[in-house]
């Protein structure tokens, strides 16, 4: 697999809310070439522990014969599927590991290039060793919850974000660097739900989450969903001016989505408001104070907009 293809594959796998990995099928040892955060959280093994390792070092059991449908497409050296379970530190009673579903990936010439795997079963009873087979939708929800991610948007949930904020707060306090948070709220979202319903509301939130992700230009930037209609962005080594520029990009991207909102106050489309807070952290202070400050600025901004509309 070429370097650029690997980078693209890694990005796609990392965005998958379901635990997933990729094995190099060109090598007899089937080395692990990328894993996503959802699988790391589920198994308890870090990406560094898995990437570059032969599959037999992290899997449970031996390889199985390829299915009849695949045998014709595989060479004699590839007539076995990878072992379908991965070990998990979180489920010691589940001796056979967590069940994966493997799919072969071929190059343009039809040669087997890699094995792509996603979680097929997750432990239902913790240490009891019992498993439950879930549909794709249920599987996504369970894996996202295990990985500290919001079940609707796939972003970090509040708990996952606060953990990331505390880590960055301490690191920035040590290095005396500025960090910023941006709280983003969907304008009149309850009215949107009243008109279009819950499913349309969730689709709207996913579009906004995607617009947020597209506005962040550094791998260290973190986005999360705080509550029903609110999101947050954490920007390391960023002053207030830089955070305002990021917030402006996000607001503009959301406007360009042109999601129809008949009860919107300013336009006929979904818009967002934001509040920005910036600080050079002190390790003795609570990082949540910065969130409270951003929330206060968001409320003040909305009040000013409301007064302008009333006038």
C-alpha positions, 0 to 999 in steps of 0.5 A: 500500500502506497504512503498516500493510500495509507494516509487516506485509509488511516484518516477514513478508519479514524473517522469510523465511530466503530472499532476498525483496523487494517492489516497488510495482506502482502506480508505473511505476518499480516502486520497491523498498519492502522487502528482507530481510537474506537478500537483502542478504547475497546481493547485497552491496547494503544495504537503504538502497541498494535501498529507494526505487530504481526496479527498473531501477536494481538489476535486470539486464535488461529487463522481460519479457512477462507470462505468459498466465495473468496477462495477463487480470488486469493492465491494459495498463500492467502487461502486463510482468513485472519483470526477473527478475534482481537485480544482485549484487556478490558474483558479478561473473562472473554478468553476468545477476544472481541469478534471482528468481521474481515473484508478483503481489499484489492488493488487495481489489478485485482491483487489482495492488498489489505484486510479491513476489519470492524467490530462484529460483536462486543462483550455484553457481560463484561468479565462474564465472557458473554457476547452479543451480536449487534446490528450496525446502528446498535454497534455504532452506538455501543462503540461510541459510548465506550470510546467517550463519543457522542452517539449522534455526531461521532464527536467527543462527548462532554465527558471525553472533552473534559478529560482532554481539556484537563490534559491540555490545561496541565500541559499548557500550564507547564509550558505557559502557553495560551489555550482557547475554547469556543462554545458554539450553540445552534440558534433556535434549535428547539424550534427546528425540532418542533418543525422537523422532528428528532431525526431531522434534528440529528441529521442537522447536528451531524452536518454542523459537526462535519462543518466544524471538523472541516474548519479545524486545520490542526490535528491537535484541535479538538471538537466535541458535543457538549449537550443537545444544541451546543458544541465546543472546540479546544484550541491549544497554543491559540490566543483569543484572536485566533479562536475568534477566527476559527469560530468565524470559519465555523459559523460561515461553513454552517451558513453555507450548508443552507439547512432550511429553518422556517423559524430562524430569527435572522435568516431562513437557514440554520445559524450558530452563535459562539462565545470565546474564552482564552487563558494561560492556564494555572495548574491550581485553577479548574479548566472548567472556569474557562468553559464557564467564561465562554458560556457567559460570553455566548449568553451575552452575545445572544442577548445583544442579538435579541435586543437588536431584533427587538429594536 
